[in-house]
Amino acid sequence: MARQPKPSRKDEPRREPPNEPKKPPLKPPRQRKPPIKDPPPEPREAPEKRPPIGDPPEKIKTRN
């Protein structure tokens, strides 16, 4: 007995889904938590700038 070829699905009429209102999801969508960042480091106090030991360099005069 020879096998009969299956009719292609293109020939079938397209079934439209029934127009039912969508049900709301049971659970609300989960909010994404922002990634936990390390707390910013405390600003360190800059060491006091001391004038260099010895004669101060001569100031260069500039014209404005």
C-alpha positions in Angstrom: 0.0 0.0 0.0 1.6 3.3 -1.1 1.8 6.1 1.4 -0.3 9.1 0.6 1.6 12.4 0.8 0.4 14.6 3.7 -1.5 17.7 2.5 0.8 20.7 3.0 -0.1 23.1 5.8 -0.2 26.0 3.3 -3.5 24.6 1.9 -5.2 24.6 5.3 -7.2 27.8 6.1 -5.5 29.8 8.8 -7.1 29.5 12.2 -7.6 32.8 13.9 -7.1 32.8 17.6 -10.3 33.6 19.5 -10.5 37.2 20.5 -10.4 36.8 24.3 -9.2 39.6 26.5 -5.8 38.8 28.0 -5.8 37.9 31.6 -3.5 40.0 33.8 -0.6 38.0 35.2 -1.1 36.6 38.7 2.1 38.1 40.0 3.3 41.6 39.1 6.6 41.6 37.3 9.5 41.6 39.6 11.4 44.9 39.9 15.1 44.5 39.2 17.2 45.5 42.2 20.0 47.8 41.4 23.4 46.2 41.9 24.9 46.9 45.3 27.9 49.2 44.9 30.7 49.5 47.4 30.3 52.7 49.4 32.5 55.4 48.1 35.8 55.7 50.1 36.0 58.5 52.6 37.9 61.4 51.2 41.4 61.5 52.6 42.9 64.7 53.8 45.7 65.9 51.5 49.0 66.2 53.2 49.9 69.8 53.9 52.2 71.3 51.3 55.4 72.5 52.9 57.6 75.1 51.2 60.8 73.5 49.9 63.8 73.8 52.2 66.3 76.5 51.0 66.0 79.8 49.2 62.6 80.3 47.5 62.9 80.5 43.7 62.7 83.9 42.3 59.3 84.8 40.9 59.2 85.3 37.2 57.6 88.6 36.3 55.0 88.3 33.6 53.2 91.0 31.8 49.5 91.0 31.7 
